[in-house]
Amino acid sequence: MEYLAEFVGTAILLLFGNGVVAGLLLRHSKSENSGWIVNCFGWGLGVMTAAYMVGRISGAQLNPALTLGLASIGEFSWSKVPGYIGCQLAGAFVGACIAYVHYLPHFEHTRDPETKLSVFATTPAIRNTATNLASEFIATFVLVFAIIAIAATGDSLPGHVALPAYFSTAVSPLVVGLLIVAIGLSLGGPTGYAINPARDLGPRLAHFVLPIPGKGSSQWHYAWIPIIAPVLGGVAGALVWQALDFPQ
């Protein structure tokens, strides 16, 4: 059931995420050219929705970088890591395919191949391997570090003021969704902030196999960056949190 929840949750996340990008970029969409702020809120609300849907079942990790980060500090079982990551990748692929079907006529009216790829996968604003790696590393470090910090808040505020028992399940997904918005607004400009290997790889595979007219290259020469850098950043964020040993 946990694996199914990760699959469904990641599919919902990518349906929202790729959907908002499609609406912004594809020709003749009513939301065409709505801007970066709309993009960031679309992704943030997608994460929030998915987390509310499946968080009580699987923890709504939805991200191999987070899964590996939690496992690296003993907060998640290594035995479940392959199943979680496999379902996250499969869910991302399916969610991207559904978004493609939803916007199918708009793909047909859009000519630029890079625009079509950008609906599915991330592409950097300026291609520079070192800085692209650094950008994805930093953004994912912040993501995982902050998520663990939010989870550690538990049921109390500063000063140990007690909160209702439902606080963590009712409020945390909203806070994490806003975190995604904040990271996008502040750190997403250089690379489009993948911060999640499944978010980039699953849809990139969908772009590769789907019969998209005039789609061009899937740019596999760049694809390793939004895989490796988020994994390293996520694990580093978790390990630094653990090393700081803040009081719970």
Contacts in CASP RR format, 6 or more apart in sequence:
PFRMAT RR
TARGET T0000
AUTHOR 0000-0000-0000
METHOD contacts of the structure
MODEL  1
MEYLAEFVGTAILLLFGNGVVAGLLLRHSKSENSGWIVNCFGWGLGVMTA
AYMVGRISGAQLNPALTLGLASIGEFSWSKVPGYIGCQLAGAFVGACIAY
VHYLPHFEHTRDPETKLSVFATTPAIRNTATNLASEFIATFVLVFAIIAI
AATGDSLPGHVALPAYFSTAVSPLVVGLLIVAIGLSLGGPTGYAINPARD
LGPRLAHFVLPIPGKGSSQWHYAWIPIIAPVLGGVAGALVWQALDFPQ
1 57 0 8 1.000
1 58 0 8 1.000
2 57 0 8 1.000
2 58 0 8 1.000
2 80 0 8 1.000
2 84 0 8 1.000
3 58 0 8 1.000
3 83 0 8 1.000
3 84 0 8 1.000
3 87 0 8 1.000
4 87 0 8 1.000
5 54 0 8 1.000
5 55 0 8 1.000
5 57 0 8 1.000
5 58 0 8 1.000
5 59 0 8 1.000
5 60 0 8 1.000
6 54 0 8 1.000
6 58 0 8 1.000
6 60 0 8 1.000
6 61 0 8 1.000
6 62 0 8 1.000
6 83 0 8 1.000
6 84 0 8 1.000
6 87 0 8 1.000
6 88 0 8 1.000
6 91 0 8 1.000
7 87 0 8 1.000
7 88 0 8 1.000
7 90 0 8 1.000
7 91 0 8 1.000
7 94 0 8 1.000
8 53 0 8 1.000
8 54 0 8 1.000
8 91 0 8 1.000
9 50 0 8 1.000
9 53 0 8 1.000
9 54 0 8 1.000
9 60 0 8 1.000
9 62 0 8 1.000
9 91 0 8 1.000
10 50 0 8 1.000
10 62 0 8 1.000
10 87 0 8 1.000
10 88 0 8 1.000
10 89 0 8 1.000
10 90 0 8 1.000
10 91 0 8 1.000
10 92 0 8 1.000
10 95 0 8 1.000
10 198 0 8 1.000
11 91 0 8 1.000
11 92 0 8 1.000
11 94 0 8 1.000
11 95 0 8 1.000
11 98 0 8 1.000
12 46 0 8 1.000
12 49 0 8 1.000
12 50 0 8 1.000
12 53 0 8 1.000
12 95 0 8 1.000
13 46 0 8 1.000
13 47 0 8 1.000
13 49 0 8 1.000
13 50 0 8 1.000
13 62 0 8 1.000
13 92 0 8 1.000
13 199 0 8 1.000
14 91 0 8 1.000
14 92 0 8 1.000
14 94 0 8 1.000
14 95 0 8 1.000
14 96 0 8 1.000
14 99 0 8 1.000
14 199 0 8 1.000
14 202 0 8 1.000
14 203 0 8 1.000
15 95 0 8 1.000
15 98 0 8 1.000
15 99 0 8 1.000
15 102 0 8 1.000
16 42 0 8 1.000
16 43 0 8 1.000
16 45 0 8 1.000
16 46 0 8 1.000
16 49 0 8 1.000
16 50 0 8 1.000
17 42 0 8 1.000
17 43 0 8 1.000
17 46 0 8 1.000
17 99 0 8 1.000
18 95 0 8 1.000
18 96 0 8 1.000
18 99 0 8 1.000
18 100 0 8 1.000
18 119 0 8 1.000
18 120 0 8 1.000
18 203 0 8 1.000
19 99 0 8 1.000
19 102 0 8 1.000
19 103 0 8 1.000
19 119 0 8 1.000
20 31 0 8 1.000
20 38 0 8 1.000
20 39 0 8 1.000
20 41 0 8 1.000
20 42 0 8 1.000
20 43 0 8 1.000
21 39 0 8 1.000
21 118 0 8 1.000
21 119 0 8 1.000
22 29 0 8 1.000
22 99 0 8 1.000
22 100 0 8 1.000
22 102 0 8 1.000
22 103 0 8 1.000
22 106 0 8 1.000
22 119 0 8 1.000
23 29 0 8 1.000
23 30 0 8 1.000
23 31 0 8 1.000
23 32 0 8 1.000
23 34 0 8 1.000
23 103 0 8 1.000
23 106 0 8 1.000
24 31 0 8 1.000
24 32 0 8 1.000
24 33 0 8 1.000
24 34 0 8 1.000
24 35 0 8 1.000
24 38 0 8 1.000
24 39 0 8 1.000
25 32 0 8 1.000
25 110 0 8 1.000
25 115 0 8 1.000
25 118 0 8 1.000
25 119 0 8 1.000
26 32 0 8 1.000
26 103 0 8 1.000
26 106 0 8 1.000
26 107 0 8 1.000
26 109 0 8 1.000
26 110 0 8 1.000
26 115 0 8 1.000
26 116 0 8 1.000
26 119 0 8 1.000
27 106 0 8 1.000
27 109 0 8 1.000
27 110 0 8 1.000
27 111 0 8 1.000
28 105 0 8 1.000
28 106 0 8 1.000
28 109 0 8 1.000
29 103 0 8 1.000
29 106 0 8 1.000
31 38 0 8 1.000
36 185 0 8 1.000
36 189 0 8 1.000
37 185 0 8 1.000
40 180 0 8 1.000
40 181 0 8 1.000
40 184 0 8 1.000
40 185 0 8 1.000
40 188 0 8 1.000
41 181 0 8 1.000
43 180 0 8 1.000
43 181 0 8 1.000
43 184 0 8 1.000
44 177 0 8 1.000
44 178 0 8 1.000
44 180 0 8 1.000
44 181 0 8 1.000
45 177 0 8 1.000
46 177 0 8 1.000
47 62 0 8 1.000
47 173 0 8 1.000
47 176 0 8 1.000
47 177 0 8 1.000
47 180 0 8 1.000
48 173 0 8 1.000
48 174 0 8 1.000
48 176 0 8 1.000
48 177 0 8 1.000
48 178 0 8 1.000
48 180 0 8 1.000
50 60 0 8 1.000
50 62 0 8 1.000
51 59 0 8 1.000
51 60 0 8 1.000
51 62 0 8 1.000
51 172 0 8 1.000
51 173 0 8 1.000
51 176 0 8 1.000
51 177 0 8 1.000
52 173 0 8 1.000
53 60 0 8 1.000
54 60 0 8 1.000
55 169 0 8 1.000
55 173 0 8 1.000
56 169 0 8 1.000
58 84 0 8 1.000
60 173 0 8 1.000
61 67 0 8 1.000
61 70 0 8 1.000
61 76 0 8 1.000
61 84 0 8 1.000
61 88 0 8 1.000
62 88 0 8 1.000
62 196 0 8 1.000
62 198 0 8 1.000
63 88 0 8 1.000
63 143 0 8 1.000
63 195 0 8 1.000
63 196 0 8 1.000
63 197 0 8 1.000
63 198 0 8 1.000
63 199 0 8 1.000
63 230 0 8 1.000
64 84 0 8 1.000
64 85 0 8 1.000
64 88 0 8 1.000
64 89 0 8 1.000
64 196 0 8 1.000
64 197 0 8 1.000
64 198 0 8 1.000
64 230 0 8 1.000
64 231 0 8 1.000
65 140 0 8 1.000
65 143 0 8 1.000
65 144 0 8 1.000
65 195 0 8 1.000
65 196 0 8 1.000
65 197 0 8 1.000
65 230 0 8 1.000
65 231 0 8 1.000
65 233 0 8 1.000
65 234 0 8 1.000
65 235 0 8 1.000
66 143 0 8 1.000
66 144 0 8 1.000
66 147 0 8 1.000
66 196 0 8 1.000
66 234 0 8 1.000
67 76 0 8 1.000
67 81 0 8 1.000
67 84 0 8 1.000
67 85 0 8 1.000
67 88 0 8 1.000
68 81 0 8 1.000
68 85 0 8 1.000
68 231 0 8 1.000
68 234 0 8 1.000
68 235 0 8 1.000
69 75 0 8 1.000
69 76 0 8 1.000
69 144 0 8 1.000
69 234 0 8 1.000
69 235 0 8 1.000
69 237 0 8 1.000
69 238 0 8 1.000
69 239 0 8 1.000
70 76 0 8 1.000
70 148 0 8 1.000
70 238 0 8 1.000
71 77 0 8 1.000
71 78 0 8 1.000
71 81 0 8 1.000
72 235 0 8 1.000
72 238 0 8 1.000
72 239 0 8 1.000
73 148 0 8 1.000
73 238 0 8 1.000
73 239 0 8 1.000
73 241 0 8 1.000
73 242 0 8 1.000
75 148 0 8 1.000
75 238 0 8 1.000
85 198 0 8 1.000
88 198 0 8 1.000
89 197 0 8 1.000
89 198 0 8 1.000
89 201 0 8 1.000
89 202 0 8 1.000
91 198 0 8 1.000
91 202 0 8 1.000
92 198 0 8 1.000
92 199 0 8 1.000
92 201 0 8 1.000
92 202 0 8 1.000
92 203 0 8 1.000
93 202 0 8 1.000
93 203 0 8 1.000
93 205 0 8 1.000
93 206 0 8 1.000
95 203 0 8 1.000
95 206 0 8 1.000
96 120 0 8 1.000
96 202 0 8 1.000
96 203 0 8 1.000
96 206 0 8 1.000
96 207 0 8 1.000
97 206 0 8 1.000
97 210 0 8 1.000
99 119 0 8 1.000
100 107 0 8 1.000
100 119 0 8 1.000
100 120 0 8 1.000
100 206 0 8 1.000
100 210 0 8 1.000
100 212 0 8 1.000
103 119 0 8 1.000
107 116 0 8 1.000
107 119 0 8 1.000
107 212 0 8 1.000
107 213 0 8 1.000
108 213 0 8 1.000
110 116 0 8 1.000
111 214 0 8 1.000
113 214 0 8 1.000
113 215 0 8 1.000
113 216 0 8 1.000
113 217 0 8 1.000
114 123 0 8 1.000
116 207 0 8 1.000
116 212 0 8 1.000
116 214 0 8 1.000
116 215 0 8 1.000
116 216 0 8 1.000
117 123 0 8 1.000
117 207 0 8 1.000
117 215 0 8 1.000
117 216 0 8 1.000
117 217 0 8 1.000
117 218 0 8 1.000
117 219 0 8 1.000
120 203 0 8 1.000
120 204 0 8 1.000
120 206 0 8 1.000
120 207 0 8 1.000
121 194 0 8 1.000
121 200 0 8 1.000
121 203 0 8 1.000
121 204 0 8 1.000
121 207 0 8 1.000
121 218 0 8 1.000
121 219 0 8 1.000
121 223 0 8 1.000
121 226 0 8 1.000
122 191 0 8 1.000
122 192 0 8 1.000
122 193 0 8 1.000
122 194 0 8 1.000
122 200 0 8 1.000
122 226 0 8 1.000
123 191 0 8 1.000
123 192 0 8 1.000
123 219 0 8 1.000
123 222 0 8 1.000
124 132 0 8 1.000
124 135 0 8 1.000
124 190 0 8 1.000
124 191 0 8 1.000
124 192 0 8 1.000
124 222 0 8 1.000
124 225 0 8 1.000
125 189 0 8 1.000
125 190 0 8 1.000
125 191 0 8 1.000
125 192 0 8 1.000
126 190 0 8 1.000
127 222 0 8 1.000
129 225 0 8 1.000
131 190 0 8 1.000
132 190 0 8 1.000
132 191 0 8 1.000
132 222 0 8 1.000
132 225 0 8 1.000
132 229 0 8 1.000
133 225 0 8 1.000
133 228 0 8 1.000
133 229 0 8 1.000
134 229 0 8 1.000
135 187 0 8 1.000
135 188 0 8 1.000
135 189 0 8 1.000
135 190 0 8 1.000
135 191 0 8 1.000
135 193 0 8 1.000
135 229 0 8 1.000
136 191 0 8 1.000
136 193 0 8 1.000
136 194 0 8 1.000
136 195 0 8 1.000
136 225 0 8 1.000
136 226 0 8 1.000
136 229 0 8 1.000
136 230 0 8 1.000
136 233 0 8 1.000
137 229 0 8 1.000
137 230 0 8 1.000
137 232 0 8 1.000
137 233 0 8 1.000
137 236 0 8 1.000
138 187 0 8 1.000
138 233 0 8 1.000
139 183 0 8 1.000
139 184 0 8 1.000
139 187 0 8 1.000
139 188 0 8 1.000
139 191 0 8 1.000
139 193 0 8 1.000
139 195 0 8 1.000
140 195 0 8 1.000
140 196 0 8 1.000
140 229 0 8 1.000
140 230 0 8 1.000
140 231 0 8 1.000
140 232 0 8 1.000
140 233 0 8 1.000
140 234 0 8 1.000
140 237 0 8 1.000
141 233 0 8 1.000
141 234 0 8 1.000
141 236 0 8 1.000
141 237 0 8 1.000
141 240 0 8 1.000
142 183 0 8 1.000
142 187 0 8 1.000
143 179 0 8 1.000
143 180 0 8 1.000
143 183 0 8 1.000
143 195 0 8 1.000
143 234 0 8 1.000
144 233 0 8 1.000
144 234 0 8 1.000
144 235 0 8 1.000
144 237 0 8 1.000
144 238 0 8 1.000
144 241 0 8 1.000
145 237 0 8 1.000
145 238 0 8 1.000
145 240 0 8 1.000
145 241 0 8 1.000
146 179 0 8 1.000
147 176 0 8 1.000
147 179 0 8 1.000
148 237 0 8 1.000
148 238 0 8 1.000
148 241 0 8 1.000
149 241 0 8 1.000
149 246 0 8 1.000
150 172 0 8 1.000
150 175 0 8 1.000
150 176 0 8 1.000
150 179 0 8 1.000
151 168 0 8 1.000
151 172 0 8 1.000
152 246 0 8 1.000
152 248 0 8 1.000
153 168 0 8 1.000
154 163 0 8 1.000
154 167 0 8 1.000
154 168 0 8 1.000
155 162 0 8 1.000
155 163 0 8 1.000
155 164 0 8 1.000
155 165 0 8 1.000
155 167 0 8 1.000
155 168 0 8 1.000
156 162 0 8 1.000
156 163 0 8 1.000
157 163 0 8 1.000
183 193 0 8 1.000
183 195 0 8 1.000
184 192 0 8 1.000
184 193 0 8 1.000
187 193 0 8 1.000
191 225 0 8 1.000
191 226 0 8 1.000
194 200 0 8 1.000
194 226 0 8 1.000
194 230 0 8 1.000
195 230 0 8 1.000
196 226 0 8 1.000
196 230 0 8 1.000
197 226 0 8 1.000
197 227 0 8 1.000
197 230 0 8 1.000
197 231 0 8 1.000
199 226 0 8 1.000
200 223 0 8 1.000
200 226 0 8 1.000
200 227 0 8 1.000
201 223 0 8 1.000
201 226 0 8 1.000
201 227 0 8 1.000
204 218 0 8 1.000
204 219 0 8 1.000
204 220 0 8 1.000
204 223 0 8 1.000
207 215 0 8 1.000
207 218 0 8 1.000
208 218 0 8 1.000
END
